[in-house]
Amino acid sequence: MNDILASKEDVMTDTRLAGADFVRALACLMVVGHHVAQRVDPNAFADDQIWMPMAVTMGAFGVAAFFVLSGYLLARPFWLALDANQPMPSLRTYTIRRAARIVPGLWLALTVTFVLSFTILKFPLDGILVLRYLSGMFLVSGFSWLTWFPVEFNGPLWSIGAELISYAALPICLMLLFRLPFRAWSARFVWLVIIAAVVGLQFLALRFLQPDEYMRGWQHGTVGGAKFWWPNYSPFSFYAIFAVGALAAGVQVKVAKLRSGWFDLLALAGLALAIGTLAFSFPVADAYGLANIPYGYPWFPLGIAVILIAVPSSAALYRVTEIAPIAYVARVSFGVYVWHYFLMEVVRVLWQPRYVYWGMINVGAWAWISFAVVVLSFFIATLSYALLEEPIIRWARGLERRPVPNAPTLSPAAG
């Protein structure tokens, strides 16, 4: 298992990184499983099976995997340019591609959910609901606990707001590296310092951004729940996760031309670290870690980062991560993510009121309802990708100035 240089044809490029599809598909299925498992009462299972639905709820960690993957994919072209002593990649291209991939699908999900929330689903229409919706449409919902959930009945959209802030912060932080004289591994060390600084800001948030206790808690709805989360869940905490992925990209480009069985073992070690963090955190899905950053920070994000570093240079595992079903789930994952919870809430409000947190005691009925919701989610996501997301992505490519060396690109996993 000696390290060898990969052949020219085998070297992974900006647009194709083995393992990215795998992580995105796994993260999507983890989050969907987390929400589905929440709807059944674990006590409805036999005593020796209660652990199973509770274990699936640990799929909340899939959110962290999404953030690590996004940081990894988006930072990689910047590291390539930095190492080659080239200018920063085009921020215009970066912005166009991020907007084309995220904004149309987000706006559609926000608008449909908002309109149906106060019409068919009968949620009171007031100024706060309108403010939250507008914050989501203007891509600033992640800056406050009040707007953290931009709409009712579609909880997962909170993470899109936090991710958009990370998208904006990434090139700002990387700009610092391009202005400093550091290159190669010393630049990666500087990025570690940046991560430490972000974690420090999260400590300050814990000290100075604590909300008051008025209407704080999930018993007061999603706004009260966001107030309960804040500032453990904050732009600082999720950028700290995102930045781990960016560091992984910096390491990966340094080893990208290598191909060895040792990288297979390294990828398995990363997977073991991620799974071990899940097991250690069980059954607490939030699993606050360093600086109260959720999802076992930094250990779970580090496990995902190691997978992303190692799989492109692996001798065998990269083949397993590139099979067609994984690629399909990765391709439609954004649509699944933004629609599955809304469909679950529609079922709850219009059909089965027991389809709530720990509400279903009939395991068979819960399983069939959940199966139908997941299948419908994938159907809608497939239509969304084919009719909305992909056409807009292709149209947006025509707005780019070409050629641009090391311009940020999208892997199949990113769209």
Long-range contacts (C-beta under 8 A, 24 or more apart in sequence): 1-260, 1-261, 1-262, 1-315, 2-260, 3-258, 3-259, 3-260, 3-262, 4-258, 4-259, 4-260, 5-257, 5-258, 5-259, 6-257, 6-258, 6-259, 6-313, 10-259, 11-256, 11-257, 12-256, 12-312, 14-76, 14-77, 14-80, 14-406, 14-408, 14-409, 14-411, 15-409, 15-410, 15-411, 15-412, 16-411, 16-412, 17-73, 17-76, 17-252, 17-308, 17-312, 17-411, 17-413, 18-311, 18-312, 18-314, 18-318, 18-321, 18-322, 19-267, 19-307, 19-308, 19-310, 19-311, 19-312, 19-317, 19-318, 19-321, 20-69, 20-72, 20-73, 20-308, 20-330, 20-411, 20-412, 20-413, 20-414, 21-321, 21-322, 21-326, 21-327, 21-330, 21-411, 21-412, 21-413, 22-307, 22-311, 22-320, 22-321, 22-322, 22-326, 22-330, 23-65, 23-68, 23-69, 23-304, 23-307, 23-308, 23-413, 24-66, 24-69, 24-329, 24-330, 24-333, 24-413, 24-414, 25-326, 25-327, 25-329, 25-330, 25-333, 25-413, 26-62, 26-65, 27-62, 27-63, 27-65, 27-66, 27-69, 27-333, 28-62, 28-329, 28-330, 28-333, 28-336, 28-337, 29-59, 29-62, 29-329, 30-59, 30-60, 30-61, 30-62, 30-65, 31-59, 31-60, 31-62, 31-63, 31-66, 31-156, 31-337, 32-59, 32-336, 32-337, 32-340, 32-374, 32-377, 33-57, 33-59, 34-58, 34-59, 34-60, 34-62, 34-285, 35-155, 35-156, 35-340, 35-341, 35-344, 36-344, 36-370, 36-373, 36-374, 38-357, 38-358, 39-344, 39-355, 39-356, 39-357, 39-358, 39-359, 39-360, 39-366, 39-369, 39-370, 40-358, 40-359, 40-360, 40-361, 40-363, 40-366, 41-358, 41-359, 41-360, 41-361, 42-358, 43-361, 44-360, 44-361, 44-362, 44-363, 44-366, 45-363, 54-282, 54-283, 55-282, 55-283, 57-283, 57-285, 58-278, 58-281, 58-282, 58-283, 58-285, 59-285, 60-285, 60-286, 60-295, 61-274, 61-277, 61-278, 61-281, 61-285, 61-287, 61-295, 61-296, 61-300, 63-159, 63-295, 64-241, 64-294, 64-295, 64-296, 64-297, 64-300, 64-301, 64-304, 65-274, 65-300, 65-304, 66-159, 66-163, 67-159, 67-162, 67-163, 67-166, 67-238, 67-241, 67-242, 67-245, 67-301, 68-241, 68-242, 68-244, 68-245, 68-248, 68-301, 68-304, 68-305, 68-308, 69-245, 69-304, 69-308, 69-413, 70-163, 70-166, 70-167, 70-242, 70-245, 70-414, 71-166, 71-170, 71-241, 71-242, 71-243, 71-244, 71-245, 71-246, 71-247, 71-248, 71-249, 72-245, 72-246, 72-248, 72-249, 72-252, 72-305, 72-308, 73-245, 73-249, 73-410, 73-411, 73-413, 73-414, 74-98, 74-167, 74-170, 74-246, 74-249, 74-408, 75-170, 75-174, 75-245, 75-246, 75-247, 75-249, 75-250, 76-249, 76-252, 76-253, 77-406, 77-407, 77-408, 77-409, 78-171, 78-174, 78-177, 78-406, 78-408, 79-249, 79-250, 79-253, 80-253, 80-406, 81-178, 81-405, 81-406, 82-174, 82-177, 82-178, 82-183, 82-187, 83-183, 83-184, 83-253, 83-254, 84-406, 85-183, 86-405, 86-406, 87-178, 88-171, 88-174, 88-175, 88-178, 89-404, 89-405, 89-406, 89-407, 89-408, 90-400, 90-401, 90-404, 90-407, 90-408, 91-171, 92-400, 92-401, 93-400, 93-401, 93-404, 93-407, 93-408, 94-171, 94-407, 94-408, 96-396, 96-399, 96-400, 97-393, 97-396, 97-400, 97-408, 97-409, 97-410, 98-167, 99-396, 100-392, 100-393, 100-395, 100-396, 101-334, 101-389, 101-393, 101-410, 101-414, 101-415, 102-160, 102-163, 102-164, 102-167, 102-334, 103-139, 104-388, 104-389, 104-392, 105-334, 105-335, 105-338, 105-384, 105-388, 105-389, 106-136, 106-157, 106-160, 106-338, 107-137, 108-384, 108-388, 109-154, 109-157, 109-338, 109-339, 109-342, 110-136, 110-137, 110-150, 110-151, 110-154, 110-157, 111-137, 112-342, 113-151, 113-152, 113-153, 113-154, 113-157, 113-342, 114-151, 116-153, 116-346, 117-151, 117-152, 117-153, 120-350, 121-152, 121-153, 121-345, 121-346, 121-349, 121-350, 122-349, 123-152, 123-153, 128-223, 132-223, 135-161, 136-160, 136-161, 139-164, 142-235, 143-235, 145-211, 145-223, 145-226, 145-227, 145-229, 145-230, 145-231, 146-223, 146-226, 146-227, 148-226, 148-229, 148-230, 148-233, 149-222, 149-223, 149-225, 149-226, 152-221, 152-222, 153-341, 153-342, 153-345, 153-346, 153-349, 154-338, 154-341, 154-342, 154-345, 155-222, 155-341, 156-337, 156-338, 156-340, 156-341, 157-338, 158-226, 158-233, 159-238, 160-338, 162-233, 162-235, 162-238, 163-238, 163-242, 165-235, 165-238, 165-239, 166-235, 166-238, 166-239, 166-242, 169-235, 169-239, 169-242, 170-242, 170-243, 170-246, 173-243, 174-246, 184-254, 185-254, 187-250, 188-247, 188-250, 188-251, 188-254, 191-243, 191-246, 191-247, 191-250, 192-247, 194-243, 195-240, 195-243, 195-244, 195-247, 198-236, 198-239, 198-240, 198-243, 199-236, 199-240, 199-290, 199-291, 199-293, 201-236, 202-231, 202-234, 202-236, 202-237, 202-240, 202-291, 202-292, 202-293, 203-291, 205-231, 205-234, 205-236, 205-237, 206-231, 206-232, 206-291, 206-292, 209-234, 232-286, 232-288, 232-292, 232-293, 232-294, 233-294, 237-291, 237-292, 237-293, 237-294, 237-297, 240-291, 240-293, 240-297, 240-298, 241-293, 241-295, 241-297, 241-301, 244-298, 244-301, 244-302, 244-305, 245-301, 245-304, 245-305, 245-308, 247-305, 248-305, 248-306, 248-308, 248-309, 249-308, 251-309, 252-308, 252-309, 252-312, 255-309, 255-313, 256-312, 256-313, 258-313, 259-313, 259-314, 259-315, 260-313, 260-314, 260-315, 261-314, 261-315, 261-316, 263-310, 263-311, 263-313, 263-314, 263-315, 263-317, 264-310, 264-314, 264-315, 264-316, 264-317, 266-306, 266-309, 266-310, 267-306, 267-307, 267-310, 267-311, 267-314, 267-317, 268-317, 269-306, 270-302, 270-303, 270-304, 270-305, 270-306, 270-307, 270-309, 270-310, 271-303, 271-307, 272-303, 273-299, 273-300, 273-302, 273-303, 273-306, 274-300, 274-303, 274-304, 274-307, 275-303, 276-303, 277-303, 327-412, 330-412, 330-413, 331-385, 331-412, 331-413, 331-415, 332-378, 332-381, 332-382, 332-384, 332-385, 333-381, 333-413, 334-381, 334-384, 334-385, 334-389, 334-415, 335-377, 335-380, 335-381, 335-382, 335-383, 335-384, 335-385, 335-389, 336-377, 336-378, 336-381, 339-377, 339-380, 339-381, 339-384, 340-373, 340-374, 340-377, 343-373, 343-376, 343-377, 343-380, 344-373, 347-373, 389-415, 390-415
